[in-house]
Amino acid sequence: MVTLKGDAAVCDGIEVIASPGHTVGGQSVAVRTRAGRAVITGFCCNAKNFPASGPAVASGVHIDASQAYDSAQKIKRLADILIPVHEVAVGRRRTIP
């Protein structure tokens, strides 16, 4: 086990992104794909938290609303492909682009 703080590369093409707010030390996972950077959120959210236009909406489940908001904006900005962990449609797919 390796403890990581902040944004850090795990191995070639995989990194963790600090995304606190839902929990202390929260992290999301980014995977480099042919279609771009796919980010699996590490906090409670679904597609409605990431509207196509305007800012992301922080989840209602958090320990720090300000950090949760900042983390949602960061993930929206960094992701080419967004995979919200509580999005029902993600679980129905056989593959993710």
Order of alpha helices (4+ residues) and beta strands (2+ residues): beta-beta-beta-beta-alpha-beta-alpha
